[in-house]
Amino acid sequence: MFVFIIVPIFIENWAQDLLQRLFQNDLYAGTLTGLIMAIAFTVALYYITIKSYGLNWQSLGLKSFAKSYWLPIIGWTFFLIVGSGLLVILMDLFGVGVENKKTASLTAELNGFTILIAFISAAIVSPIYEEILYRGFIYKWFRTKCNIGLSMLISSTIFTVVHLPTYNTLPVNFFSGLIFAWTYEKTGSIYPAMIIHSVFNGLAILLIAFT
């Protein structure tokens, strides 16, 4: 209910419309909406799960991982970049656009400040709260009920659906969700997924800004 109803209807849409009218800018409105959502999800996750069941943040994967996993992190990051690039090429071949409002707003008002806030939003805020919620909680919950494959598919599908109505990113969202869930499964930590997620999003912003 919180992921699919409360946040999208009562927070995302309301905040997005209000901030859009205030700033008259999709990038500013989208960035602040994302921050509000991050806070809402994190606070809700704390009260609904951690506090209610006497858990801690480590139980959601906020714990260290083996140093030997840094090499797989580099490999999975490269794999995500290459795979996403191929997906974008396929989407373009089938006439599916890859632009969205925030991207268009960033390129329309390209300067140091807009690049900075877009980078902070995409490479810092989103990877932190999304990995805590979608891998640390949702994937882990399904993992207690299902096998690895099914848990990865379900959690990645949820991760994809919540990015609606940005249809042009959905294949990449699903693909990346599988990778993030796998790294969590292999390490028991969400930090590898956060790192890959952050690098990937950060590179995407830099490519948009400087190409």
QUIRA-V73017 format. One record per residue. N is the residue number from 1. RES is the residue in three letters. SS is DSSP state (H for helix, E for strand, - for the rest). PHI is phi as a letter, one per 40 degrees, with the letter a starting at -180 (none if undefined). Layout:
n & res & ss & phi
N & RES & SS & PHI
N & RES & SS & PHI
//
This chain:
n & res & ss & phi
1 & MET & - & none
2 & PHE & H & c
3 & VAL & H & c
4 & PHE & H & b
5 & ILE & H & b
6 & ILE & H & c
7 & VAL & H & c
8 & PRO & H & c
9 & ILE & H & c
10 & PHE & H & c
11 & ILE & H & b
12 & GLU & H & c
13 & ASN & H & c
14 & TRP & H & c
15 & ALA & H & c
16 & GLN & H & c
17 & ASP & H & c
18 & LEU & H & c
19 & LEU & H & c
20 & GLN & H & c
21 & ARG & H & c
22 & LEU & H & c
23 & PHE & H & c
24 & GLN & - & f
25 & ASN & - & a
26 & ASP & H & c
27 & LEU & H & c
28 & TYR & H & c
29 & ALA & H & c
30 & GLY & H & c
31 & THR & H & c
32 & LEU & H & c
33 & THR & H & c
34 & GLY & H & c
35 & LEU & H & c
36 & ILE & H & c
37 & MET & H & c
38 & ALA & H & c
39 & ILE & H & c
40 & ALA & H & c
41 & PHE & H & c
42 & THR & H & c
43 & VAL & H & c
44 & ALA & H & c
45 & LEU & H & c
46 & TYR & H & c
47 & TYR & H & c
48 & ILE & H & c
49 & THR & H & b
50 & ILE & H & c
51 & LYS & H & c
52 & SER & - & c
53 & TYR & - & b
54 & GLY & - & g
55 & LEU & - & c
56 & ASN & - & a
57 & TRP & H & c
58 & GLN & H & c
59 & SER & H & c
60 & LEU & H & c
61 & GLY & - & g
62 & LEU & - & c
63 & LYS & - & a
64 & SER & - & c
65 & PHE & - & b
66 & ALA & - & c
67 & LYS & H & c
68 & SER & H & c
69 & TYR & H & c
70 & TRP & H & c
71 & LEU & H & c
72 & PRO & H & d
73 & ILE & H & c
74 & ILE & H & c
75 & GLY & H & c
76 & TRP & H & c
77 & THR & H & c
78 & PHE & H & c
79 & PHE & H & c
80 & LEU & H & c
81 & ILE & H & c
82 & VAL & H & c
83 & GLY & H & c
84 & SER & H & c
85 & GLY & H & c
86 & LEU & H & c
87 & LEU & H & c
88 & VAL & H & c
89 & ILE & H & c
90 & LEU & H & c
91 & MET & H & c
92 & ASP & H & c
93 & LEU & H & c
94 & PHE & - & c
95 & GLY & - & g
96 & VAL & - & c
97 & GLY & - & c
98 & VAL & - & b
99 & GLU & - & c
100 & ASN & - & a
101 & LYS & H & c
102 & LYS & H & c
103 & THR & H & c
104 & ALA & H & c
105 & SER & H & c
106 & LEU & H & c
107 & THR & H & c
108 & ALA & H & c
109 & GLU & - & b
110 & LEU & - & c
111 & ASN & - & a
112 & GLY & H & d
113 & PHE & H & c
114 & THR & H & c
115 & ILE & H & c
116 & LEU & H & c
117 & ILE & H & c
118 & ALA & H & c
119 & PHE & H & c
120 & ILE & H & c
121 & SER & H & c
122 & ALA & H & c
123 & ALA & H & c
124 & ILE & H & b
125 & VAL & H & c
126 & SER & H & c
127 & PRO & H & d
128 & ILE & H & c
129 & TYR & H & c
130 & GLU & H & c
131 & GLU & H & c
132 & ILE & H & c
133 & LEU & H & c
134 & TYR & H & c
135 & ARG & H & b
136 & GLY & H & c
137 & PHE & H & b
138 & ILE & H & c
139 & TYR & H & c
140 & LYS & H & c
141 & TRP & H & c
142 & PHE & H & c
143 & ARG & H & c
144 & THR & - & c
145 & LYS & - & b
146 & CYS & - & b
147 & ASN & - & c
148 & ILE & H & d
149 & GLY & H & d
150 & LEU & H & c
151 & SER & H & c
152 & MET & H & c
153 & LEU & H & c
154 & ILE & H & c
155 & SER & H & c
156 & SER & H & c
157 & THR & H & c
158 & ILE & H & c
159 & PHE & H & d
160 & THR & H & c
161 & VAL & H & c
162 & VAL & - & c
163 & HIS & - & c
164 & LEU & - & c
165 & PRO & - & c
166 & THR & - & c
167 & TYR & H & c
168 & ASN & H & c
169 & THR & H & b
170 & LEU & H & c
171 & PRO & H & c
172 & VAL & H & c
173 & ASN & H & d
174 & PHE & H & c
175 & PHE & H & c
176 & SER & H & c
177 & GLY & H & d
178 & LEU & H & c
179 & ILE & H & c
180 & PHE & H & c
181 & ALA & H & c
182 & TRP & H & c
183 & THR & H & c
184 & TYR & H & c
185 & GLU & H & c
186 & LYS & H & c
187 & THR & H & b
188 & GLY & - & g
189 & SER & - & b
190 & ILE & - & c
191 & TYR & H & c
192 & PRO & H & d
193 & ALA & H & c
194 & MET & H & c
195 & ILE & H & c
196 & ILE & H & c
197 & HIS & H & d
198 & SER & H & c
199 & VAL & H & c
200 & PHE & H & c
201 & ASN & H & c
202 & GLY & H & c
203 & LEU & H & c
204 & ALA & H & c
205 & ILE & H & c
206 & LEU & H & c
207 & LEU & H & c
208 & ILE & H & c
209 & ALA & H & c
210 & PHE & H & b
211 & THR & - & b
//
